[in-house]
């Protein structure tokens, strides 16, 4: 914060519809935050790990809750991570995380409207 200004930019968006008994089960959920100096510049960075699940529930079930309660096996989630490096002013997405970020945003944007903070 300099010159009495403050800028805020969200690092991530997430989405999970599992509580709503959906026919299309979608979950993009951060489950682990790890703070470390990943680029060894003396500053703390952050890695956010996500579980990602996209699965259609068979027609014979009313939704995911009934399917699970009836013994239907839900595929395990995929794990992806995003690494943000701190440059002394802001956290910036590491270039090696760009593809994962695009995948996460594609899924979330399909289910949630894009909004600016």
N, C-alpha and C positions, 0 to 999 in steps of 0.2 A: 504494500500500500504506500503509494507516494502521492504527494500533492493532494491529499485528502480524496483520492479516488479509489474505487474498489471495483474490480471486474469479476463476474462470476460466470463460469461456463460449466454446464453439467458434463461429467466424464462419461456417463453411461445412461442408457435407458434399459428397462427390463419389462418383461410381460409374463404373466402366468394366469392361465384360465382354468387350472385344475379344480378349483373349488366350485365351478359352475356346472359340473356334469356335462362337459362339451362332447360333441361328436368328433371334433378335431381338437385333440389335446395338444396344447402349445405351451411350452415353458422355456423362457430365457431368463435364468435366475442367477444372480451372483451369489456364490456360496463361500468364497474365500478371498480375503484381502491380505496381501503380503507386502509389508514395507521392508525394503532393503536397498542397498546402493548397487543396482544392477549394472550400471555403466562405470562404476568405480571412480566417480568424480568427486566423492566426498559429500554428496547430497542424497537424501533419502528419496527413493522412487517408489512406485507402487505397481504390483501385479494383481489384477482382478481375475479370478477364475469363475467361469460360468458353467452351469449345467444347461444343456440345450436339448429339448425334446419336441419333436413334431410327429404326431401319430394320429392316423384316422382310426376311429373305433368302428368295428363291424356293425352293419345295419341291425343285426339281431339284438343289439343292446341299445337301451335308451340313451346311453352316454358313457363316459369314462368311469363314473362311480359304479354303475351297475355292472359294467364289464369287469372291473377289478374285483368287486364283491362276488362275481360269478366265477372267478378263477382265471379270467383272461390275463395273459401275460403282457405287460407293458414293456416295451423295449427299454433297456437302460439308457440314461441320458448320455449324450456326447459331451465331452469336456473341451472347452476352449478357454484361452486366457488372453488378456490384453495387458501390455506393459506400458506404463506411462513414466517418462523420465522427467525429473524436476530440473529445470534449468536455472533455478534461483529466483524465478518470477512465477512460473506456471508449470503445471504438469502437461506434457505433450506426448501424444501417442507415438510409441516407437514404430519405426517403419516396418519392422518385422511383424507387427500386430495389425497392420492395415487390412489384410485379407480377412482376419477374424472379426475385426470391427465391422467391415462391410457385411459379412454374413449375419452378425448379430443385428445390425441396423435393418437389414433386409427383412428379417423375420419380424422384428418389433414393428417396423413401419407398416407391414402388411396388416397388423392387428390394432395398432394405435395410431391416432392422427399425430402428425408432427406438430409440435408446439415449441415456441421459443420461450426461454425462461423470462 
